[in-house]
Amino acid sequence: MTKPEEKEGHGLKDSVSGLGQKIIGKIETIGGVLTGDPITQAEGEYNVEVGDVREDLEDEIEAERE
């Protein structure tokens, strides 16, 4: 049995993860507003912030690799 090749960078997957988190957060925020659920709204806002931080960290990591 052969081992699968290990890749150094994940490329597109890494750059999409922060964006995906922000999109999910926006949807949760809107859903929380529409349903009147402050917990869902707050969770959405949290996910948007986490998405921003992830994108910043991904950019920094990419800059260090170059």
Secondary structure, 3 states (H helix, E strand, C coil): CCCCCCCCCCCHHHHHHHHHHHHHHHHHHHHHHHHCCHHHHHHHHHHHHHHHHHHHHHHHHHHHHC
